[in-house]
């Protein structure tokens, strides 16, 4: 084995010596290890910088969405406050309406009770004391040769007609009073009627009011020519 290793060493030496004299061996100049480390760190920095930019873009997008959501929440709160105020106002109105309705129900019940009492009173008197008294009066009037008194229904109808007539006269009087007041308002301080503004605005043109020049009639036979 010693002879084999010696022969291989001799061949390597002879091959190195047999290299052409024109080629020089490549030798590393400077601190190339440091340069490789610097390149590796630069590549890693670019990688991390790209990742950081991506995360930053995600954060900015989420922040913009967050601002929009917060603004929407603020708008909803303001709308809710307005709706709550409107709800409170409507509830107060509803409470007042319910109170008024309760008072109206109480008044209606009271009036219905009074109407029932009055109808019962009228019926009791009509069928009792009034009927007896009217029979006596009609009998005595008949004995005296007088006609019977009108019935209660006729008397009630006459009273109702008089009441309606009085209401009509009162309405007519009120209407005439308002008409007189309106006419007095239209009079000026000197008693002369004030001029009302014309219905058509000033400066408007009415095509119907334009006077067309009269055309000269054609002379007929037997008529004298115009002088």
C-alpha positions as a printed Julia matrix, in Angstrom:
227×3 Matrix{Float64}:
    0.0     0.0     0.0
    2.9     2.36    0.62
    4.02    1.87   -2.91
    0.5     2.61   -4.24
    0.18    5.9    -2.28
    3.63    6.92   -3.37
    2.82    6.27   -6.99
   -0.42    8.31   -6.79
    1.46   11.19   -5.16
    4.01   11.07   -7.91
    1.3    11.12  -10.59
   -0.4    14.12   -8.98
    2.87   15.98   -8.8
    3.66   15.17  -12.41
    0.15   16.31  -13.5
    0.52   19.6   -11.64
    3.83   20.17  -13.19
    2.37   19.27  -16.59
   -0.19   22.2   -16.45
    0.38   24.78  -19.11
    2.43   27.68  -17.97
   -0.03   30.3   -19.39
   -2.91   29.66  -16.76
   -2.73   31.13  -13.23
   -4.7    29.57  -10.33
   -7.91   31.41   -9.04
   -7.36   32.92   -5.63
  -10.06   34.6    -3.44
   -9.21   38.21   -2.76
  -10.63   40.24    0.16
  -13.01   39.06    2.94
  -15.42   37.07    0.77
  -16.96   35.3     3.8
  -18.18   38.63    5.15
  -19.69   39.55    1.76
  -21.65   36.3     1.61
  -23.01   36.88    5.09
  -24.0    40.44    4.12
  -25.85   39.2     1.01
  -27.69   36.56    3.04
  -28.75   39.13    5.64
  -29.92   41.53    2.9
  -32.08   38.84    1.34
  -33.52   37.94    4.72
  -34.18   41.65    5.42
  -36.09   42.01    2.15
  -38.13   38.96    3.02
  -39.03   40.26    6.49
  -39.63   43.77    5.1
  -42.12   42.37    2.57
  -43.87   40.43    5.31
  -43.98   43.58    7.47
  -45.48   45.6     4.61
  -48.13   42.94    4.1
  -49.04   42.97    7.8
  -49.03   46.77    7.8
  -51.44   46.82    4.85
  -53.73   44.39    6.69
  -53.6    46.54    9.84
  -54.36   49.74    7.89
  -57.29   48.08    6.11
  -58.64   46.75    9.39
  -58.16   50.18   10.99
  -60.14   51.85    8.18
  -62.9    49.27    8.56
  -62.84   49.86   12.32
  -63.28   53.6    11.84
  -66.23   52.97    9.52
  -67.81   50.62   12.03
  -67.3    53.13   14.86
  -68.87   55.88   12.75
  -71.79   53.6    11.92
  -72.19   52.81   15.62
  -72.15   56.54   16.45
  -74.78   57.21   13.78
  -76.92   54.41   15.12
  -76.62   55.8    18.64
  -77.74   59.23   17.46
  -80.61   57.69   15.53
  -81.53   55.63   18.58
  -81.54   58.77   20.74
  -83.81   60.53   18.26
  -86.1    57.51   18.13
  -86.12   57.32   21.91
  -87.09   60.99   22.14
  -89.82   60.45   19.57
  -90.96   57.34   21.44
  -91.12   59.28   24.71
  -93.12   62.06   23.05
  -95.52   59.58   21.48
  -95.91   57.73   24.78
  -96.74   61.01   26.5
  -99.25   61.8    23.76
 -100.72   58.32   24.1
 -100.94   58.74   27.87
 -102.74   62.05   27.43
 -105.09   60.51   24.87
 -105.83   57.62   27.23
 -106.52   60.06   30.08
 -108.82   62.11   27.87
 -110.57   58.95   26.73
 -111.01   57.79   30.3
 -112.49   61.17   31.23
 -114.76   61.0    28.18
 -115.86   57.48   29.2
 -116.63   58.72   32.71
 -118.57   61.7    31.38
 -120.44   59.47   28.93
 -121.35   57.05   31.68
 -122.49   59.93   33.89
 -124.59   61.45   31.1
 -126.09   58.09   30.21
 -127.02   57.62   33.84
 -128.58   61.07   33.99
 -130.43   60.44   30.71
 -131.76   57.18   32.06
 -132.89   58.87   35.26
 -134.6    61.67   33.33
 -136.33   59.22   30.98
 -137.53   57.22   33.97
 -138.74   60.41   35.64
 -140.56   61.53   32.48
 -142.2    58.13   32.09
 -143.21   58.01   35.73
 -144.76   61.47   35.67
 -146.37   60.99   32.24
 -148.0    57.72   33.15
 -148.86   58.8    36.7
 -149.59   62.29   37.95
 -149.63   63.93   34.5
 -152.08   61.41   33.06
 -154.45   61.83   36.03
 -154.21   65.62   35.95
 -154.78   65.75   32.16
 -157.86   63.55   32.43
 -159.29   65.87   35.07
 -158.52   68.96   33.01
 -159.96   67.49   29.81
 -163.09   66.39   31.67
 -163.63   69.82   33.19
 -162.95   71.56   29.86
 -165.47   69.24   28.19
 -168.03   70.1    30.83
 -167.36   73.77   30.14
 -167.69   73.25   26.44
 -164.01   73.61   25.68
 -161.83   71.33   23.65
 -159.23   69.02   25.2
 -155.66   70.15   25.65
 -153.11   68.95   23.08
 -151.29   65.76   23.84
 -147.91   65.69   25.5
 -146.24   64.54   22.26
 -147.7    67.52   20.38
 -146.43   69.89   23.07
 -142.96   68.36   22.9
 -142.89   68.67   19.09
 -143.89   72.32   19.29
 -141.17   73.03   21.86
 -138.61   71.27   19.66
 -139.66   73.29   16.62
 -139.39   76.54   18.61
 -135.93   75.53   19.81
 -134.73   74.76   16.28
 -136.19   78.05   15.01
 -134.36   79.98   17.72
 -131.09   78.27   16.76
 -131.64   79.13   13.09
 -132.37   82.79   13.88
 -129.3    82.95   16.09
 -127.11   81.54   13.29
 -128.55   83.99   10.77
 -127.93   86.89   13.15
 -124.33   85.82   13.65
 -123.84   85.48    9.89
 -125.29   88.93    9.21
 -123.11   90.43   11.94
 -119.98   88.97   10.41
 -121.03   90.21    6.97
 -121.6    93.73    8.3
 -118.21   93.7     9.97
 -116.54   92.56    6.76
 -118.3    95.33    4.8
 -117.19   97.89    7.39
 -113.63   96.67    7.07
 -113.8    97.23    3.33
 -114.75  100.91    3.82
 -112.01  103.49    4.11
 -111.63  106.07    6.9
 -113.79  108.54    4.96
 -116.6   106.05    4.45
 -115.71  105.42    0.82
 -115.15  101.85   -0.31
 -111.52  100.94   -0.63
 -110.26   99.76   -3.98
 -109.37   96.12   -4.1
 -106.37   95.06   -6.13
 -107.24   93.74   -9.52
 -107.19   90.04   -9.96
 -104.73   90.18  -12.85
 -101.19   91.27  -11.92
 -100.06   94.66  -13.04
  -98.41   94.62  -16.44
 -100.19   91.51  -17.64
 -101.51   91.61  -21.16
 -104.96   90.5   -22.08
 -105.27   89.52  -25.68
 -109.02   90.09  -25.59
 -108.61   93.71  -24.46
 -106.56   94.68  -27.51
 -108.59   96.87  -29.88
 -108.13   95.87  -33.45
 -108.22   98.7   -36.01
 -111.55   98.8   -37.73
 -111.29   97.85  -41.35
 -112.79  100.27  -43.84
 -115.95   98.73  -45.23
 -116.06   98.27  -48.97
 -118.33  100.79  -50.64
 -121.56   99.3   -51.82
 -123.49  100.28  -54.84
 -125.59  103.33  -54.23
 -123.59  104.54  -51.25
 -121.65  107.77  -51.37
 -117.87  107.57  -51.31
 -116.27  108.75  -48.06
 -115.26  112.41  -48.07
